[in-house]
């Protein structure tokens, strides 16, 4: 049944009556097919088949009827795909068991027309893949994306993989790795990403690289097409990053801030500085500030503090006021850095 609101909703051109639509597992496909601009689709508790695709709708909301008993979208190649859905909101959904991606959000291949204003809240996405480049949440060509209070566990590629996304936030989320999943990163921003903030998130043995700030993208997929970097103007602050081969890899990024974070027991390196995109137009990985972090590690695991690859500009990095502590050998806490640090502390447990 469709229950019509008593007020008119406007969508820039023309107008439409917004509706609240209730769906059950048996009416799920029919309700998705009949949605229009501004509808609110409320899903009753139960298990819903994945493999659903919605495109071209504005200001759509899909959420649990009962947030305490979220609907479970299970299986399919991709659980849910939304293309060119401006102003989309997804809340209190569980998505799991997909072979390709859990949730796919994209611009429909219109590389110069970013999809604006998507919000994801209180989602649980798990068990994606498990082997290969299969993401829990995949975003392409988005602007103003917000991912808030989501829990991701078990994926084959990246937990959140953003390609050519701009001015977006990931906050208060939890990323947890699982045995048997070929996770390469918990979050990854590449293909011309700019202005992404990761704040107050928790990473638990989440992937080889907990944060892959940059990456390697095929030239046809950059947004904008002429971006001279994989990513720029990134911020990671007030997060807890435990385990992984490295806490953060800066890969072809032009400008990033890594501040106020707690790094716990990386398994091989603390940070990596890399350049994987080699076309002449790309700037070297550069202009990163690493400040006011607490970094605890074991010398038995970390012998190279900062892994620096060729084609990068480590001399442009800034290290300032970080607290470094080698738990098993406090006297060897001072890291080997590409530039001198200002105001750092070494050998005192910051806890």
Secondary structure, 3 states (H helix, E strand, C coil): CEEEEEEEEECCCCEEEEEEEEECCCCHHHHHHHCCCCCEEEECCCEEECCEEEECCCCCEEEECCCCCCEEEECCCEEEEEECCCCCEEECEEEECCCCEEEEEECCCCCCCCEECCEEECCEEEEECCCCCCCCEEEECEECCEEECCEEEEECCEEEEEECCEEEEEECCEEECCCCCCCCEEEEEECCEEEEEEECCEEECCCCEEEEEECCCCHHHCCCCCCCCCEEEEEEECCEEECCCEEEEEECEEEEEEECCEEECCCCCCEEEECCCCCCCCCCCEEEEEECCEEEECCCCCCCCEEECCCCCHHHCEEECCEEEECCCHHHCCCCCCCCCECCEECCCCC
